[in-house]
Amino acid sequence: MIRNKTNSAEFSQKQICTGIYLLSFLVLIILFIVSVLGVSAHEHTYPTKEIGRVLVINDYVSLIIGVPVLALCLLLALRKKTIGWLLWPGALLFVLYNSLVYILTLPLSPVYLLHLFLSTFCVYALFGLFNRIDGEILVKKLAGAIPNKLVGGVLTGFGVLFLFMALHKLVTPVFLNSAIPITDSATYSADIVITFAWIIGGIQLWRGKPSGFIMGLGLLLQGYLLFLGLLLYFILQTFLVHTPFALQEFVVIAVFSLVFFIPFVLFMRGIYSKKVLD
């Protein structure tokens, strides 16, 4: 399942992936550190109370969802489970998305630099994984077991939808000459980045291309975690900053999460049915 790009047959999986594992473990450690700092010392971590009110809740989400999920993916990968390799990019994308929000929100500071390192390590690890997983083998093993057109359609459709929504929310205030909170503009910008990944990955999976099979499960995981994180965010926001519970938005996001969760389950079932978890 892992491409061996050397001429040595003895070049083991562990040797091939040492750099990727190291980068991902650094991501896990840094994510834990910045999240704990945000939760325990947000008055000194964030420049204003308004920014702190938004980002501290996201720090809780990272500790509750981001850290455990990435740790689990790394554990599965260390045990040489194919499922760990396919889920791993999704966990990194989830971390990268959140880190981009911090980079686009915070001024230059030690925490900013930590998030800059975090996002850089995520990108390098993602490219490393993409280059090591053999998509041709995945296509052969999973052909007919995974509803690639359904999954690809969901990713592409949601990618296009959220791309236009993010662009609309960013551009409209400019024409109306109105201000937009920096955390909101940062979130919409991160949305644009991740939706391009959904669109590209979805199209490739729809077409049955190896790159689509490599990215598909990870993109579904990232999308599901994104909406799950938003649901948790709404709940925590009510208790931590005492804002009214946004029931309507909560229901909409819950539906979105199901739209990602169902294809995710179908993809997982296809992998189990073909017994490619070794």
C-alpha positions as CSV (number, residue, x, y, z in Angstrom):
1,M,0.0,0.0,0.0
2,I,3.0,2.3,0.6
3,R,5.1,3.3,-2.4
4,N,8.7,2.2,-2.1
5,K,10.6,4.8,-4.0
6,T,14.0,3.3,-3.4
7,N,15.8,0.3,-5.1
8,S,16.2,-1.5,-1.7
9,A,13.7,-4.2,-1.0
10,E,14.7,-4.0,2.6
11,F,13.6,-0.4,2.9
12,S,10.8,-0.9,5.5
13,Q,7.6,1.0,6.0
14,K,9.0,2.5,9.2
15,Q,12.1,3.8,7.5
16,I,10.1,5.2,4.6
17,C,7.7,7.1,6.9
18,T,10.0,8.3,9.7
19,G,9.8,11.9,8.6
20,I,6.0,11.9,8.2
21,Y,5.5,10.3,11.6
22,L,7.9,12.8,13.1
23,L,6.1,15.8,11.6
24,S,2.7,14.4,12.6
25,F,3.8,13.8,16.2
26,L,5.1,17.4,16.3
27,V,1.7,18.5,15.0
28,L,0.1,16.5,17.8
29,I,2.4,18.0,20.5
30,I,2.1,21.6,19.3
31,L,-1.7,21.3,18.9
32,F,-1.9,20.2,22.5
33,I,0.3,23.0,23.7
34,V,-1.4,25.8,21.9
35,S,-4.8,24.5,22.9
36,V,-3.9,24.2,26.6
37,L,-2.4,27.7,26.4
38,G,-5.5,29.1,24.9
39,V,-7.8,27.5,27.5
40,S,-5.6,28.2,30.6
41,A,-4.1,31.6,29.7
42,H,-6.4,33.1,27.1
43,E,-6.1,36.6,28.7
44,H,-2.3,36.5,27.8
45,T,-2.6,34.4,24.7
46,Y,-5.0,36.4,22.6
47,P,-4.7,40.2,21.8
48,T,-8.4,41.2,22.6
49,K,-11.3,39.8,24.6
50,E,-13.4,39.6,21.5
51,I,-10.8,37.4,19.8
52,G,-10.3,35.4,22.9
53,R,-14.0,34.7,23.3
54,V,-14.1,33.0,19.9
55,L,-10.7,31.2,19.9
56,V,-10.8,29.8,23.4
57,I,-13.9,27.8,22.5
58,N,-12.1,26.5,19.5
59,D,-9.2,25.5,21.8
60,Y,-11.6,23.3,23.7
61,V,-12.8,21.8,20.5
62,S,-9.2,21.0,19.5
63,L,-8.6,19.3,22.8
64,I,-11.8,17.3,22.7
65,I,-11.8,16.3,19.0
66,G,-8.6,17.3,17.2
67,V,-6.0,15.8,19.6
68,P,-7.7,12.5,20.3
69,V,-8.5,11.8,16.6
70,L,-5.0,12.6,15.3
71,A,-3.6,10.4,18.1
72,L,-5.9,7.6,17.1
73,C,-4.9,7.9,13.4
74,L,-1.2,7.8,14.3
75,L,-1.7,4.8,16.5
76,L,-3.5,2.9,13.7
77,A,-0.8,3.9,11.2
78,L,1.9,2.8,13.6
79,R,0.2,-0.6,13.8
80,K,0.4,-0.6,10.0
81,K,-3.3,-0.5,9.4
82,T,-4.3,0.8,6.0
83,I,-7.3,2.5,7.6
84,G,-4.9,4.6,9.7
85,W,-3.2,5.8,6.5
86,L,-6.4,6.8,4.9
87,L,-7.8,8.6,7.9
88,W,-4.5,10.3,8.8
89,P,-4.8,13.0,6.1
90,G,-8.3,13.9,7.4
91,A,-7.0,14.5,10.9
92,L,-4.2,16.6,9.6
93,L,-6.6,18.6,7.4
94,F,-8.8,19.3,10.4
95,V,-5.8,20.7,12.3
96,L,-4.6,22.7,9.3
97,Y,-8.0,24.3,8.8
98,N,-8.2,25.5,12.4
99,S,-4.6,26.6,12.4
100,L,-5.2,28.8,9.4
101,V,-7.9,30.6,11.3
102,Y,-5.4,31.4,14.1
103,I,-2.7,32.5,11.6
104,L,-5.2,34.9,9.8
105,T,-6.4,36.2,13.1
106,L,-3.5,36.7,15.5
107,P,-0.7,39.3,15.3
108,L,2.9,38.2,15.4
109,S,3.6,36.5,18.7
110,P,4.9,33.2,20.1
111,V,1.5,31.6,19.7
112,Y,1.2,32.8,16.1
113,L,4.6,31.2,15.4
114,L,3.5,28.0,16.9
115,H,0.4,27.9,14.7
116,L,2.6,28.8,11.7
117,F,4.8,25.8,12.5
118,L,1.7,23.7,13.0
119,S,0.2,24.5,9.6
120,T,3.6,24.1,7.9
121,F,4.1,20.7,9.4
122,C,0.6,19.6,8.4
123,V,1.2,20.6,4.8
124,Y,4.5,18.7,4.6
125,A,3.0,15.6,6.3
126,L,0.0,15.7,3.9
127,F,2.2,15.9,0.8
128,G,4.4,13.1,2.2
129,L,1.3,10.8,2.8
130,F,-0.1,11.6,-0.6
131,N,3.2,10.6,-2.3
132,R,3.6,7.4,-0.3
133,I,0.1,5.8,-0.5
134,D,-0.2,3.8,-3.7
135,G,-3.5,4.9,-5.2
136,E,-3.3,2.3,-8.0
137,I,-3.5,-0.5,-5.4
138,L,-6.4,1.2,-3.6
139,V,-8.4,1.4,-6.9
140,K,-7.8,-2.2,-7.6
141,K,-8.7,-3.4,-4.1
142,L,-11.7,-1.0,-3.6
143,A,-13.2,-1.1,-7.1
144,G,-16.9,-1.7,-6.8
145,A,-16.9,-1.7,-3.0
146,I,-17.0,2.0,-2.5
147,P,-19.7,4.3,-4.0
148,N,-17.1,6.6,-5.4
149,K,-19.6,8.6,-7.4
150,L,-21.8,9.2,-4.4
151,V,-18.9,10.2,-2.2
152,G,-17.3,12.3,-4.9
153,G,-20.6,14.0,-5.6
154,V,-21.1,14.9,-1.9
155,L,-17.6,16.3,-1.6
156,T,-17.8,18.3,-4.8
157,G,-21.3,19.6,-4.1
158,F,-20.5,20.7,-0.6
159,G,-17.2,22.1,-1.8
160,V,-18.9,24.3,-4.4
161,L,-21.7,25.3,-2.0
162,F,-19.4,26.3,0.8
163,L,-17.0,28.0,-1.6
164,F,-19.8,30.3,-2.8
165,M,-21.0,30.9,0.7
166,A,-17.6,31.8,2.0
167,L,-16.9,34.2,-1.0
168,H,-20.3,35.8,-0.5
169,K,-19.7,36.4,3.2
170,L,-16.3,37.9,2.5
171,V,-17.2,40.0,-0.5
172,T,-20.6,41.4,0.5
173,P,-19.4,43.5,3.4
174,V,-16.9,45.2,1.1
175,F,-19.7,46.4,-1.2
176,L,-21.8,47.4,1.8
177,N,-18.9,49.2,3.3
178,S,-19.4,47.4,6.6
179,A,-16.9,45.9,9.0
180,I,-16.5,42.1,9.5
181,P,-14.9,40.6,12.6
182,I,-11.4,39.4,12.0
183,T,-12.2,35.9,13.3
184,D,-15.1,35.7,10.8
185,S,-13.0,36.8,7.8
186,A,-10.3,34.3,8.9
187,T,-12.8,31.5,9.1
188,Y,-14.3,32.3,5.7
189,S,-10.8,32.4,4.2
190,A,-10.0,29.0,5.7
191,D,-13.3,27.7,4.3
192,I,-12.2,28.7,0.8
193,V,-8.9,26.8,1.2
194,I,-10.6,23.6,2.4
195,T,-13.5,23.7,-0.1
196,F,-11.0,23.6,-2.9
197,A,-9.6,20.4,-1.4
198,W,-13.2,19.0,-1.3
199,I,-13.9,19.9,-4.9
200,I,-10.6,18.6,-6.3
201,G,-10.8,15.4,-4.2
202,G,-14.5,14.9,-5.0
203,I,-14.0,15.2,-8.8
204,Q,-11.1,12.8,-8.7
205,L,-13.0,10.3,-6.7
206,W,-16.0,10.7,-9.0
207,R,-13.8,9.9,-12.0
208,G,-12.3,6.9,-10.2
209,K,-8.8,8.3,-10.1
210,P,-6.2,7.0,-7.7
211,S,-5.7,10.4,-6.1
212,G,-9.4,10.5,-5.3
213,F,-9.2,7.1,-3.5
214,I,-6.2,8.4,-1.6
215,M,-7.9,11.6,-0.4
216,G,-11.6,10.4,-0.3
217,L,-11.8,9.0,3.2
218,G,-9.6,11.7,4.8
219,L,-11.7,14.5,3.2
220,L,-14.9,12.9,4.5
221,L,-13.4,12.6,8.0
222,Q,-12.2,16.2,7.9
223,G,-15.7,17.4,6.8
224,Y,-17.5,15.4,9.4
225,L,-15.1,16.6,12.1
226,L,-15.5,20.2,11.0
227,F,-19.3,20.0,11.4
228,L,-19.0,17.9,14.6
229,G,-16.7,20.6,15.9
230,L,-19.2,23.3,15.1
231,L,-21.9,21.4,17.0
232,L,-19.6,21.2,20.0
233,Y,-18.7,24.9,19.6
234,F,-22.4,25.9,19.8
235,I,-22.8,23.9,23.0
236,L,-19.6,25.2,24.6
237,Q,-20.4,28.8,23.6
238,T,-23.6,28.7,25.6
239,F,-21.8,27.6,28.8
240,L,-18.5,29.4,28.4
241,V,-19.5,32.9,27.1
242,H,-23.2,32.7,28.0
243,T,-24.6,33.4,24.5
244,P,-28.0,32.2,23.5
245,F,-28.1,28.7,22.1
246,A,-28.4,28.9,18.3
247,L,-30.9,26.1,17.8
248,Q,-31.6,26.7,14.2
249,E,-28.0,26.8,13.2
250,F,-27.3,23.8,15.3
251,V,-30.0,21.8,13.5
252,V,-28.6,22.8,10.1
253,I,-25.1,21.9,11.0
254,A,-26.3,18.6,12.4
255,V,-27.9,17.8,9.0
256,F,-24.6,18.7,7.3
257,S,-22.7,16.4,9.6
258,L,-25.0,13.5,8.7
259,V,-24.5,14.2,5.0
260,F,-20.8,13.6,5.5
261,F,-21.1,10.8,8.1
262,I,-23.2,8.5,5.9
263,P,-20.7,8.5,2.9
264,F,-18.0,8.1,5.5
265,V,-19.6,5.0,6.9
266,L,-20.2,3.6,3.3
267,F,-16.5,4.2,2.5
268,M,-15.4,2.4,5.7
269,R,-17.8,-0.5,5.0
270,G,-16.3,-0.9,1.6
271,I,-12.8,-1.1,3.1
272,Y,-13.9,-3.7,5.6
273,S,-15.7,-5.7,2.9
274,K,-12.6,-5.9,0.8
275,K,-10.4,-6.7,3.8
276,V,-7.7,-4.1,3.1
277,L,-7.2,-3.1,6.7
278,D,-3.9,-4.9,7.0
